[in-house]
């Protein structure tokens, strides 16, 4: 086992106390994508020098010859000053390293090639990527990419053991007699429905969040039986189409989410094209196979705070032990919406900003309508403080949260925690081709209902990839808190003084 792929406990697969086990989980494809390409010429005499000195596992023997380099593990030019730089140490000058030309066409400005590659690395190893691979920000020119932390200059991070830094957050702060639910990290999974993603991905998400003592969300496509073993870590969603919503699905879980709108397409309901409405999906949604499904907008039974309260009371009556989350997009009056949800009795207010959504969300909506999440968080946090009710509600943010640094920035702006979705898909090797909604869906078996394509995802493999990703995120969040002299993620909430916006420098 190469040292670069070991967990920080010093051995592959060693479990951290009280946390899920990290296991190296390589790509399911023959040729994983990396930032660099390593080439070995015919001059190679298979002396094995490169395999001896490379700590990243790029070079390996294959019998009496050298195997094809695993160049996705190469740190490229960042290695040039090391004694183990294979290009310089090769006695035959048979090795060369260059940038992978696929970087020119992979990803987009928000999900850059390096963010994709770094997320794949973290999902494989549970570690922060070495070398010069960017894993903190994208290249969007705005949003979290223009916000940085102001770490105190000249101050060494506190030498606090991992187990003494808390990332736990409460989800019920109302003292309303309902359960006091806590999660072990300030992250849970967003709604991606049965029909939009494959069942194996849904199950893998549930298993990973169970391992991390957090939650995943069903989305608006119903509650498949395969999720029943994970009831205590599933949020069931009640959306405008009421697809698959039944009393028993509401009664199964500890959190019910009322989805009024989503940031990727505010003013529009969900849309599942007919090709993805297979017989199994149609049965779950009580629809006709092959017919496109549209969710209306809005709930036509809710046009006031009083109507909203009836909705919340309905959920609470059906499931007396459930917390109620209200998911809204980010219009200009989102602060008033949040206060209305509080007075309606919601435990969690979930703000969904404009950067989120998969390839199924129309670009014209997600790029032009909702308020960016970094503005909405501050607006709502401050207004709830002015109203004297901030400490009685859990504020959750989503909409373009890609990295551990995005998570920490959202919390510093005023959120208690975040919801992610696309990051999970990237962890199981989404390449952001934006074909989620069309035809059979994702050619990589992620956002598809096609039975053959769905078999591309092994549940055990996908579960471990997600566990590893969150392990790497956890390590980064703890390091951020250490640098800021904090020991609890709740100390970071609303600490905008720890941030700077590069546009206002």
C-alpha positions in Angstrom: 0.0 0.0 0.0 1.5 3.4 -1.0 2.0 5.9 1.7 -0.1 8.6 -0.2 -3.1 6.3 -0.1 -2.9 5.4 3.6 -5.4 6.8 6.1 -3.8 9.0 8.7 -4.0 6.2 11.2 -1.2 4.6 9.1 -3.0 1.6 7.5 -5.5 1.0 4.9 -9.0 0.6 6.1 -8.3 1.5 9.7 -11.4 2.8 11.4 -11.3 6.0 13.4 -12.9 5.8 16.8 -16.6 6.2 16.5 -16.5 7.0 12.8 -17.0 5.0 9.7 -14.1 3.0 8.3 -12.1 4.5 5.4 -11.2 2.1 2.7 -9.4 2.9 -0.5 -12.1 2.5 -3.2 -10.7 3.0 -6.7 -12.5 4.1 -9.9 -14.8 1.5 -11.4 -13.5 2.4 -14.9 -10.3 1.1 -16.5 -8.9 4.6 -17.1 -9.5 7.0 -14.3 -9.1 10.7 -15.1 -6.3 12.7 -13.6 -4.7 16.1 -14.0 -1.6 14.7 -15.5 -0.6 12.1 -18.1 2.5 10.0 -17.5 4.0 8.2 -20.6 6.7 5.5 -20.6 8.6 5.2 -23.9 10.1 2.0 -25.5 13.4 3.0 -23.9 12.1 1.6 -20.6 14.1 -1.5 -19.4 11.8 -2.3 -16.5 14.4 -1.6 -13.9 11.7 -0.7 -11.4 13.4 2.5 -10.2 10.2 4.5 -10.6 8.1 2.0 -8.7 10.7 2.1 -5.9 10.7 5.8 -5.4 7.2 7.0 -6.2 5.1 7.4 -3.0 1.9 7.9 -4.9 1.5 4.5 -6.6 1.8 5.8 -10.1 4.3 3.0 -11.2 3.9 -0.7 -10.5 5.4 -3.9 -11.8 3.2 -6.3 -13.9 5.2 -9.5 -13.8 8.6 -8.8 -15.4 7.5 -5.6 -17.1 6.2 -2.3 -15.9 2.4 -1.8 -15.8 0.8 1.2 -17.5 1.3 4.2 -15.2 -1.7 5.0 -13.0 -1.3 8.6 -14.0 -4.4 9.9 -12.2 -2.4 9.5 -9.0 0.5 11.7 -10.3 1.0 15.1 -8.8 2.9 16.3 -11.9 4.9 19.5 -11.8 4.5 19.7 -8.0 6.8 16.8 -7.8 9.7 18.3 -9.8 11.7 19.4 -6.7 11.4 16.1 -5.0 14.2 13.5 -4.9 11.7 10.9 -6.0 10.6 12.8 -9.2 10.4 9.8 -11.6 11.2 11.7 -14.8 14.5 12.9 -13.5 15.4 9.7 -11.7 14.7 7.3 -14.7 18.1 6.0 -15.9 16.8 5.6 -19.4 14.9 9.0 -19.7 11.9 6.9 -20.6 9.3 8.9 -18.6 7.5 12.1 -19.4 4.7 14.0 -17.6 2.3 16.6 -19.1 -1.1 18.1 -18.4 -4.0 15.9 -19.4 -5.6 17.5 -22.5 -9.0 16.3 -21.4 -8.9 19.2 -18.9 -9.8 21.5 -21.8 -13.2 20.0 -22.2 -14.0 18.5 -18.8 -16.4 20.3 -16.3 -17.4 23.9 -16.3 -16.6 27.1 -14.5 -18.3 26.1 -11.3 -17.2 22.5 -11.4 -13.8 22.9 -12.8 -11.7 19.9 -14.0 -9.6 20.1 -10.9 -12.6 20.2 -8.5 -13.9 17.1 -10.2 -10.6 15.3 -10.0 -10.0 16.3 -6.4 -13.5 15.1 -5.4 -12.8 11.8 -7.1 -9.5 11.5 -5.2 -11.2 12.2 -1.9 -13.9 9.7 -2.6 -11.2 7.1 -3.4 -8.9 7.7 -0.5 -10.6 9.7 2.2 -7.7 12.1 2.0 -7.1 15.6 0.8 -5.4 15.5 -2.7 -1.6 16.1 -2.7 0.2 18.3 -5.1 -1.3 21.3 -6.9 -4.8 20.0 -7.5 -7.3 22.7 -6.5 -9.9 21.3 -4.1 -11.2 24.4 -2.4 -12.7 26.6 -5.1 -13.9 26.7 -8.7 -13.5 29.3 -11.4 -17.0 30.9 -11.5 -15.8 34.4 -10.8 -18.5 34.8 -8.1 -20.2 33.1 -5.1 -18.1 31.1 -2.7 -15.2 31.3 -5.3 -14.7 35.0 -4.4 -14.9 34.5 -0.6 -11.9 33.5 1.5 -11.2 32.8 5.1 -9.2 35.3 7.1 -7.1 33.1 9.2 -5.2 34.9 11.9 -1.7 35.7 10.6 1.3 34.1 12.3 -1.0 31.9 14.4 -0.3 28.2 14.5 -3.4 26.0 14.4 -4.5 24.7 17.8 -3.0 21.3 18.5 -6.4 19.9 19.5 -7.1 16.2 18.9 -9.7 15.4 16.3 -12.1 13.9 18.8 -12.1 17.1 20.8 -13.4 19.2 17.9 -17.1 18.9 17.5 -18.9 19.0 14.1 -22.3 18.0 15.6 -25.3 20.2 15.1 -28.9 20.0 16.5 -31.8 19.9 14.0 -34.5 20.7 16.5 -34.0 23.9 18.5 -37.6 24.8 19.2 -38.2 23.0 22.6 -41.6 21.9 21.2 -41.6 18.5 22.7 -40.5 16.8 19.6 -37.3 14.7 19.5 -33.9 16.4 19.8 -32.2 15.1 16.7 -28.5 15.7 16.2 -26.2 14.8 13.3 -22.5 14.1 13.6 -21.5 16.5 10.8 -23.1 19.7 9.5 -24.1 18.1 6.2 -27.0 16.0 5.0 -28.1 14.8 1.6 -30.5 16.8 -0.7 -33.6 15.5 -2.3 -32.9 13.4 -5.4 -35.9 11.3 -6.3 -36.6 7.8 -7.4 -36.8 8.4 -11.2 -34.2 11.1 -11.3 -31.3 8.9 -10.0 -30.8 5.1 -9.9 -32.1 3.1 -7.0 -28.6 1.8 -6.2 -27.4 5.4 -5.8 -30.3 6.2 -3.5 -29.5 3.2 -1.3 -25.8 4.0 -1.3 -26.6 7.6 -0.1 -28.8 6.2 2.7 -26.1 3.8 3.9 -23.3 6.4 3.8 -25.4 8.9 5.8 -26.4 6.2 8.3 -22.6 5.5 8.8 -22.0 9.2 9.4 -25.2 9.6 11.6 -26.9 12.1 9.3 -29.7 12.0 6.7 -30.5 11.6 3.1 -33.7 12.8 1.4 -36.0 10.8 -0.9 -36.9 13.8 -3.1 -40.4 13.8 -4.5 -40.5 10.4 -6.2 -41.8 8.3 -3.4 -40.3 6.0 -0.8 -38.8 2.8 -2.3 -38.9 -0.3 0.0 -35.2 -0.6 -0.4 -34.8 2.4 1.9 -36.9 0.9 4.7 -33.8 -0.4 6.6 -32.5 3.2 6.8 -35.7 4.9 8.0 -34.0 6.7 10.9 -31.6 8.4 8.5 -34.1 9.3 5.7 -36.0 12.5 5.1 -39.1 12.0 3.1 -40.2 14.8 0.9 -43.7 16.1 0.4 -43.6 18.2 -2.8 -46.3 19.8 -4.9 -46.9 16.7 -7.1 -47.4 14.5 -4.0 -45.9 11.7 -6.0 -45.7 8.5 -3.9 -46.8 10.4 -0.7 -48.7 8.2 1.7 -49.4 8.3 5.4 -47.1 5.4 6.0 -44.2 7.1 4.2 -44.6 10.1 6.4 -44.9 8.0 9.5 -41.7 6.0 8.8 -39.2 8.8 9.3 -37.8 11.3 11.8 -37.8 14.3 9.4 -40.4 15.3 6.8 -39.5 18.0 4.3 -42.2 20.2 2.7 -40.7 21.3 -0.6 -42.3 24.6 -1.7 -39.6 25.5 -4.3 -36.0 24.8 -5.3 -33.3 27.3 -6.1 -32.4 25.7 -9.4 -35.8 26.3 -10.8 -37.9 28.6 -8.6 -41.4 29.1 -10.0 -41.2 25.8 -11.8 -42.2 22.3 -10.5 -40.2 19.1 -11.0 -40.1 17.6 -14.5 -39.4 13.9 -15.3 -39.3 13.1 -19.0 -41.3 10.2 -20.2 -38.2 8.1 -21.1 -37.3 7.9 -17.4 -40.8 6.9 -16.3 -40.2 3.2 -16.3 -42.9 0.8 -15.1 -41.2 0.7 -11.7 -41.0 4.5 -11.4 -44.6 4.8 -12.7 -45.8 2.4 -10.0 -44.0 4.3 -7.3 -45.4 7.6 -8.5 -48.9 6.2 -9.3 -48.5 7.4 -12.9 -48.5 6.0 -16.5 -45.2 4.4 -17.8 -43.6 6.5 -20.5 -45.6 9.7 -19.7 -43.7 12.8 -18.7 -44.5 14.0 -15.1 -44.7 17.6 -14.1 -45.1 18.9 -10.5 -47.3 22.0 -10.3 -46.1 25.2 -8.8 -46.9 26.1 -6.1 -48.9 24.0 -3.6 -52.4 25.1 -4.7 -53.5 24.7 -1.1 -51.0 27.2 0.3 -51.4 30.9 -0.4 -50.7 32.3 3.1 -48.9 31.7 6.3 -52.1 30.3 7.8 -52.3 27.8 4.9 -48.7 27.0 5.4 -49.3 26.3 9.1 -52.1 23.9 8.2 -49.6 22.0 6.1 -47.0 21.8 8.9 -49.7 20.8 11.4 -50.9 18.1 9.0 -47.4 16.6 8.9 -47.1 16.8 12.7 -50.5 15.2 13.3 -49.7 12.3 11.0 -46.3 11.7 12.6 -46.0 13.1 16.1 -42.3 12.2 16.4 -41.2 13.9 13.2 -39.4 17.2 12.7 -40.7 19.4 9.9 -38.3 20.9 7.4 -39.5 23.6 5.0 -37.5 23.9 1.7 -37.8 27.2 -0.1 -36.0 29.0 -2.9 -34.4 32.4 -2.4 -36.7 35.2 -3.7 -35.9 38.8 -2.6 -38.2 38.5 0.4 -36.8 35.2 1.5 -36.3 36.6 5.0 -40.1 37.1 5.4 -40.7 33.6 4.0 -38.3 32.2 6.7 -40.1 34.1 9.5 -43.4 32.8 8.2 -42.1 29.2 8.3 -40.9 29.7 11.8 -44.3 30.9 13.0 -46.0 28.1 11.1 -44.0 25.7 13.3 -41.1 24.5 11.2 -38.1 23.0 12.9 -35.8 23.4 10.0 -35.7 26.2 7.4 -33.9 25.0 4.3 -32.8 27.7 1.9 -32.0 26.5 -1.6 -30.0 29.0 -3.7 -29.5 29.4 -7.4 -26.3 27.5 -8.0 -27.6 24.0 -7.3 -29.4 21.4 -9.4 -28.1 18.7 -11.6 -28.0 18.6 -15.3 -31.8 18.2 -15.2 -32.3 21.8 -14.1 -32.8 24.2 -17.0 -29.9 26.7 -17.2 -32.1 29.6 -17.9 -33.8 29.1 -14.6 -30.9 28.2 -12.3 -28.6 31.0 -13.7 -31.2 33.9 -13.8 -33.9 33.6 -11.2 -33.1 32.8 -7.5 -30.9 34.8 -5.2 -27.4 33.4 -4.8 -27.2 31.4 -1.6 -24.4 33.4 -0.1 -26.6 36.5 0.0 -29.7 34.6 1.2 -28.0 33.1 4.2 -26.8 36.4 5.6 -30.2 38.1 4.9 -32.2 35.4 6.7 -29.7 34.9 9.5 -29.7 38.6 10.4 -33.5 39.0 10.1 -34.1 36.0 12.4 -31.7 37.5 14.9 -33.5 40.9 14.7 -36.8 39.0 15.3 -35.3 37.3 18.4 -36.0 33.8 17.0 -32.6 32.8 15.5 -31.8 30.4 18.3 -35.1 28.6 17.9 -34.8 27.4 14.4 -32.2 25.4 12.4 -31.1 27.2 9.3 -29.8 24.9 6.5 -28.4 26.1 3.2 -28.0 24.5 -0.2 -27.5 25.4 -3.8 -23.9 25.0 -5.1 -22.1 23.6 -2.0 -19.3 21.7 -3.6 -16.4 21.4 -1.1 -15.6 21.4 2.6 -14.6 25.0 2.3 -18.0 25.9 0.8 -19.6 24.2 3.8 -17.5 26.2 6.2 -18.2 29.5 4.3 -21.9 28.9 4.4 -21.8 28.3 8.1 -19.7 31.4 8.7 -22.3 33.4 6.8 -25.0 32.3 9.2 -26.2 28.8 8.3 -26.2 26.0 10.9 -25.4 23.4 8.3 -25.7 22.6 4.6 -27.3 20.2 2.2 -25.4 18.7 -0.7 -26.3 16.7 -3.8 -24.1 17.2 -6.8 -21.0 16.6 -4.8 -22.3 13.1 -3.9 -22.9 12.4 -7.6 -19.3 13.5 -8.5 -18.0 11.2 -5.7 -19.5 8.3 -7.6 -17.9 9.6 -10.8 -20.3 11.9 -12.4 -18.4 13.9 -15.1 -21.0 16.8 -15.3 -22.1 16.0 -18.9 -25.6 17.4 -18.1 -27.5 14.5 -19.7 -29.4 13.7 -16.4 -32.9 14.2 -17.7 -32.6 13.0 -21.3 -33.4 9.6 -22.8 -32.0 6.8 -20.6 -30.2 9.4 -18.5 -26.7 9.1 -17.3 -24.3 6.9 -19.3 -22.4 6.3 -16.0 -25.5 4.7 -14.3 -26.0 7.5 -11.8 -29.0 9.7 -13.0 -30.8 6.9 -14.8 -33.7 4.6 -14.4 -32.6 2.2 -17.1 -32.1 -1.2 -15.5 -29.0 -2.0 -17.5 -27.3 1.3 -16.9 -28.2 1.1 -13.2 -26.1 -2.0 -12.9 -23.0 0.1 -13.5 -23.3 1.2 -9.8 -22.4 -1.3 -7.1 -24.0 -0.2 -3.8 -21.1 -1.2 -1.7 -18.6 0.7 -3.9 -20.8 3.8 -4.0 -21.4 3.7 -0.2 -17.7 3.6 0.5 -16.9 6.4 -2.0 -19.4 8.7 -0.2 -18.1 7.7 3.3 -14.5 8.5 2.1 -15.6 11.9 0.7 -17.1 13.0 4.0 -14.1 11.7 5.9 -11.9 14.1 3.8 -14.4 16.9 4.3 -14.4 16.3 8.0 -10.6 16.5 8.2 -10.7 19.9 6.3 -13.5 21.3 8.5 -11.6 20.4 11.7 -8.5 22.0 10.3 -10.4 25.2 9.5 -11.7 25.4 13.0 -8.3 24.8 14.4 -6.8 27.7 12.4 -9.6 29.9 13.7 -9.0 28.8 17.3 -12.4 27.1 17.6 -13.4 23.7 18.9 -17.1 23.5 17.8 -18.6 24.1 14.4 -21.4 26.0 16.2 -18.9 28.7 17.1 -18.5 29.5 13.4 -22.2 30.3 12.8 -22.6 33.9 11.6 -18.9 34.7 11.9 -18.7 36.9 8.8 -15.6 38.6 10.4 -13.7 35.4 9.6 -14.4 35.9 5.9 -13.3 38.4 3.2 -14.9 39.0 -0.2 -12.2 39.5 -2.8 -14.4 41.9 -4.8 -14.3 44.4 -1.9 -10.7 44.1 -0.9 
